[in-house]
Each structure stands twice: as structure tokens, then as C-alpha cells.
């Protein structure tokens, strides 16, 4: 976010030449921030990074299996990991 604002301010002040590369950098930085940090579930049922962090902080993880990740809530009385 900070790098996006710095680049934008440098372009706005004409320190950097106005170029498509800077506008693409700002656009994709915002796009990645929004879809990475915005707490939501994707269409396949997997949580975004923001939603996974929210669920972890609230201790509401659910058993979920997707193509790339397996999340299993551990029981407090489970001694297999100790």
C-alpha cells in the first residue's frame, strides 16, 4: 500500500514520467490487496487470505479441503501433536 501511494505521488508530482507501467503497477497493487485482504469466500469455497486470518483470529476454523489446502480444526483434547 505504501509503495503504491509513493509511486502515485511521484507520478502526480511529475518526478516520474507518466507511463503505463506505473499505472499498471498501481492498478495491480490495488487488485492484489483487495482480493488478498478482503475477507470473503471464493466460489470454490476456499477463504481469501483475509478471511483465513479472520477465522484464525476468531478461532472459527472449519474442516475444509480444497485443491491446494487442507484445514482441520484441532480438538483441545487431541494429544497426537504433543
QUIUR-V925263 format. One record per residue. RES is the residue in one small letter. PHI is phi in degrees with one decimal (NA if undefined). Layout:
((RES PHI) (RES PHI))
This chain:
((x NA) (x -65.8) (x -64.4) (x -63.4) (x -68.3) (x -65.0) (x -60.6) (x -60.2) (x -67.9) (x -67.7) (x -69.0) (x -63.3) (x -86.9) (x 61.9) (x -76.1) (x -102.1) (x -65.5) (x -69.0) (x -141.8) (x -62.5) (x -62.2) (x -71.2) (x -67.8) (x -66.2) (x -59.7) (x -65.1) (x -61.4) (x -72.1) (x -63.4) (x -65.4) (x -59.6) (x -66.7) (x -60.6) (x -64.7) (x -78.9) (x -88.1) (x -95.3) (x -67.9) (x -74.5) (x -154.9) (x -99.1) (x -78.1) (x -64.1) (x -85.7) (x 94.9) (x -84.4) (x -82.2) (x -71.2) (x -60.1) (x -65.3) (x -69.3) (x -63.9) (x -66.0) (x -62.8) (x -65.2) (x -67.1) (x -67.5) (x -89.0) (x 57.3) (x -118.8) (x -67.4) (x -117.0) (x -71.1) (x -139.6) (x -127.2) (x -125.2) (x -63.9) (x -117.7) (x -149.4) (x -127.9) (x -113.6) (x -129.7) (x -74.4) (x -90.1) (x -79.4) (x -66.3) (x -89.3) (x -80.5) (x -98.0) (x -71.0) (x -100.4) (x -93.0))
